[in-house]
């Protein structure tokens, strides 16, 4: 029995390592090979294929993980920071997510054409992000940091410019300038 638990733990570590390696590699090159991802993860090709039988399955898992982490980050930030700082830190993470999605975009287009509809993927991933932003806005509103009655769907649209920033540029500086501009419009008067 302990040997089986150790195998399961190893399998989960391998799976996590593959997802992390794929996220890093796909953020840089949407066409990175599965062999390169396996090597970066420190696993053999057979291990990679055991967990992710197709490239599409791996890409979708990376994307879903990115969304999950982004949504979970909102609650973690609210526990560690005041609501205004939590919102600002989360939006910085949203910008990072946007840059990661740039690298994944080409791979996701291929996946959505063959494995899952783009509408289905959008619905599955948009709601958790908007819900996380809604929790942050509610806390910031209660703290008097942002004006009352902000709709998270509208606010996420205001941040849509993050997806237009070239990841090869000085994106962090540009993203900060963009979200500072949006925050000015959100501030309580």
C-alpha positions in Angstrom: 0.0 0.0 0.0 2.7 2.6 0.8 4.4 1.8 -2.5 1.1 2.5 -4.4 0.8 5.9 -2.5 4.3 6.7 -3.5 3.6 5.9 -7.1 0.5 8.1 -7.0 2.4 11.0 -5.4 5.1 10.6 -8.1 2.5 10.6 -10.8 0.9 13.8 -9.5 4.4 15.4 -9.2 5.1 14.5 -12.8 1.7 15.8 -14.0 2.3 19.1 -12.2 5.8 19.4 -13.6 4.5 18.8 -17.1 1.8 21.4 -16.7 4.2 23.9 -15.3 6.8 23.3 -18.0 4.1 23.5 -20.7 2.9 26.8 -19.3 6.4 28.3 -19.4 7.2 26.9 -22.9 3.8 27.8 -24.5 4.0 31.3 -23.2 7.2 31.7 -25.3 6.3 29.5 -28.3 2.8 28.3 -29.1 4.3 25.6 -31.3 6.8 24.2 -28.8 7.0 20.4 -29.2 5.8 17.9 -26.7 9.3 16.4 -26.6 10.7 19.8 -25.5 8.0 20.1 -22.9 8.8 16.6 -21.5 12.5 17.5 -21.4 11.8 20.8 -19.6 9.6 18.9 -17.1 12.3 16.3 -16.5 10.1 13.4 -17.6 10.2 11.0 -20.5 7.8 11.2 -23.5 5.9 8.1 -22.3 5.2 9.9 -19.0 3.9 13.0 -20.7 1.7 11.0 -23.0 0.4 8.9 -20.1 -0.9 12.1 -18.5 -1.8 14.0 -21.7 -2.5 11.7 -24.7 -2.7 14.6 -27.1 -1.2 18.1 -27.4 -4.7 19.5 -27.3 -5.5 17.9 -23.9 -2.2 19.4 -22.5 -2.9 22.9 -23.9 -6.4 23.0 -22.5 -5.2 21.8 -19.1 -2.5 24.6 -19.0 -5.1 27.2 -19.9 -7.6 25.9 -17.4 -4.9 26.0 -14.7 -4.0 29.5 -15.6 -7.6 30.6 -15.1 -7.9 28.6 -11.8 -4.8 30.2 -10.4 -5.9 33.7 -11.4 -9.3 33.2 -9.8 -7.9 31.7 -6.6 -5.3 34.5 -6.4 -8.1 37.0 -5.7 -9.1 35.4 -2.4 -5.5 34.9 -1.3 -4.7 38.6 -2.0 -7.8 39.7 0.0 -6.5 37.7 3.0 -3.0 39.3 2.8 -3.7 42.9 1.7 -6.2 45.7 2.1 -8.9 45.6 -0.6 -7.4 48.4 -2.8 -3.9 46.8 -2.8 -5.5 43.3 -3.4 -7.3 44.7 -6.4 -4.1 46.3 -7.8 -2.0 43.2 -7.2 -4.7 41.0 -8.9 -4.9 43.3 -11.9 -1.1 42.9 -12.2 -1.6 39.2 -12.2 -4.3 39.6 -14.8 -1.7 41.4 -17.0 0.6 38.4 -16.5 -2.2 36.1 -17.5 -2.9 38.2 -20.6 0.8 37.8 -21.6 0.7 34.1 -21.0 -2.5 33.9 -23.0 -0.7 35.6 -25.9 1.7 32.7 -26.1 -1.1 30.2 -25.7 -3.4 31.9 -28.3 -2.1 30.2 -31.3 -2.1 26.8 -29.6 -5.6 27.5 -28.2 -6.9 28.4 -31.7 -5.8 25.0 -32.9 -7.3 23.3 -29.9 -10.6 25.0 -30.1 -10.9 24.2 -33.8 -10.5 20.5 -33.0 -11.3 19.6 -29.4 -13.8 22.1 -27.9 -15.8 25.0 -29.1 -14.3 28.5 -28.5 -17.7 29.6 -27.0 -17.6 26.6 -24.6 -14.0 27.4 -23.5 -14.8 31.1 -23.1 -17.8 30.3 -20.9 -15.8 27.9 -18.8 -13.0 30.4 -18.2 -14.6 33.8 -18.3 -17.0 33.4 -15.4 -14.4 32.4 -12.8 -12.3 35.5 -13.7 -15.3 37.9 -13.6 -16.4 36.3 -10.3 -12.9 36.8 -8.8 -12.9 40.5 -10.0 -16.4 40.8 -8.5 -15.2 39.7 -5.1 -12.3 42.1 -5.2 -14.6 45.0 -6.3 -17.1 44.3 -3.5 -14.3 44.3 -0.9 -12.8 47.5 -2.4 -16.3 49.1 -2.5 -17.0 48.2 1.2 -13.6 49.8 2.1 -14.5 52.9 0.2 -11.7 52.5 -2.3 -13.8 52.2 -5.5 -17.1 53.8 -6.3 -20.3 52.0 -5.7 -22.2 49.8 -8.1 -19.3 48.8 -10.4 -20.2 45.9 -12.6 -17.3 43.4 -12.9 -18.3 42.6 -16.5 -17.8 46.3 -17.4 -14.6 46.6 -15.4 -13.1 43.5 -17.1 -13.9 45.1 -20.5 -12.0 48.3 -19.3 -9.0 46.0 -18.8 -9.3 44.4 -22.2 -6.4 46.6 -23.5 -4.1 44.3 -21.5 -4.6 41.7 -24.2 -3.5 44.2 -26.9 0.0 44.7 -25.3 2.8 43.1 -27.2 4.5 40.6 -24.8 7.8 41.3 -26.6 7.6 44.9 -25.5 8.1 46.5 -22.0 4.7 45.0 -21.2 4.9 45.5 -17.4 5.4 49.2 -17.7 2.6 49.5 -20.3 0.3 47.3 -18.3 0.9 49.4 -15.1 0.1 52.6 -17.1 -3.1 51.1 -18.4 -4.4 49.8 -15.1 -3.5 53.0 -13.3 -5.6 54.8 -15.9 -8.5 52.4 -15.3 -8.1 52.6 -11.5 -8.5 56.4 -11.7 -11.9 55.9 -13.2 -12.9 53.3 -10.6 -11.9 55.4 -7.6 -14.5 56.5 -5.0 -15.2 60.2 -5.3 
